[in-house]
């Protein structure tokens, strides 16, 4: 079954990313954590976590090794409408190809 640009979630009528972050704040609060440094290359994830009430002191982008499966994964995420921000370790000037 070829889903083309749409992934399985869209074929089922779901949003492309159904993750929720509303449990993050109570969990961090229960652990006594008042703020975090978020490790992500996804600005949408940062915004969703902030919207959930978490204080994000700073965001650190992730650098990943340029393995072939990583490149394929990043291309698939981009093709499915995800925002992908970051760089490969071996190419500090380029975004995910």
C-alpha positions as CSV (number, residue, x, y, z in Angstrom):
1,X,0.0,0.0,0.0
2,X,1.6,3.3,-1.1
3,X,0.5,6.2,1.1
4,X,2.3,8.7,-1.1
5,X,3.0,11.9,0.9
6,X,0.3,11.1,3.4
7,X,1.2,8.8,6.2
8,X,-0.9,6.1,7.9
9,X,-2.3,8.6,10.4
10,X,-3.7,10.9,7.7
11,X,-5.2,7.9,5.9
12,X,-7.1,7.1,9.1
13,X,-8.3,10.7,9.4
14,X,-5.9,11.5,12.3
15,X,-3.6,14.4,12.7
16,X,0.0,13.7,11.6
17,X,1.3,14.2,15.1
18,X,-1.0,13.0,17.9
19,X,1.5,13.4,20.8
20,X,0.2,15.3,23.8
21,X,2.2,17.2,26.3
22,X,-0.4,18.1,28.9
23,X,1.0,15.6,31.4
24,X,4.6,17.0,31.3
25,X,4.0,19.9,33.7
26,X,2.4,17.8,36.5
27,X,5.2,15.2,36.2
28,X,7.9,17.7,36.3
29,X,6.2,19.5,39.2
30,X,6.0,16.2,41.1
31,X,9.7,15.7,40.6
32,X,10.4,19.2,41.9
33,X,11.6,20.5,38.5
34,X,10.7,24.1,37.9
35,X,12.2,24.6,34.4
36,X,13.9,22.7,31.7
37,X,16.5,22.8,28.9
38,X,14.7,21.2,26.0
39,X,16.8,19.1,23.6
40,X,14.9,19.3,20.2
41,X,15.2,20.5,16.7
42,X,11.5,21.0,16.5
43,X,10.2,24.5,17.3
44,X,6.6,23.2,17.3
45,X,7.4,20.8,20.1
46,X,8.9,23.6,22.1
47,X,5.8,25.7,21.7
48,X,3.5,22.9,22.6
49,X,5.5,22.2,25.8
50,X,5.4,25.9,26.7
51,X,1.7,26.0,26.0
52,X,1.3,23.1,28.5
53,X,2.7,25.3,31.2
54,X,6.4,24.2,31.3
55,X,9.0,26.8,31.7
56,X,11.6,26.2,29.0
57,X,14.8,28.1,30.0
58,X,16.4,27.4,26.6
59,X,16.3,25.1,23.7
60,X,19.3,23.2,22.5
61,X,19.2,21.9,18.9
62,X,20.2,18.3,18.4
63,X,23.0,17.3,16.1
64,X,22.8,13.8,14.7
65,X,25.4,11.6,13.0
66,X,24.8,11.3,9.3
67,X,23.7,7.7,9.1
68,X,21.7,6.8,6.1
69,X,18.6,5.8,8.2
70,X,18.7,9.2,9.9
71,X,18.6,11.0,6.6
72,X,15.8,8.9,5.4
73,X,13.9,9.5,8.6
74,X,14.3,13.2,8.4
75,X,13.2,13.3,4.8
76,X,10.1,11.3,5.7
77,X,9.3,13.7,8.5
78,X,9.6,16.6,6.2
79,X,7.5,14.9,3.5
80,X,4.7,14.4,6.1
81,X,4.6,18.0,7.1
82,X,6.7,18.0,10.2
83,X,9.0,21.0,10.9
84,X,12.6,19.6,11.0
85,X,15.3,22.0,12.2
86,X,18.8,20.8,12.8
87,X,22.1,19.9,11.2
88,X,24.2,16.9,10.5
89,X,27.5,16.6,12.4
90,X,29.4,16.3,9.1
91,X,27.8,19.3,7.4
92,X,27.4,22.2,9.9
93,X,26.1,24.5,7.2
94,X,23.4,22.4,5.8
95,X,19.9,21.5,6.9
96,X,18.6,18.0,6.5
97,X,18.7,17.2,2.8
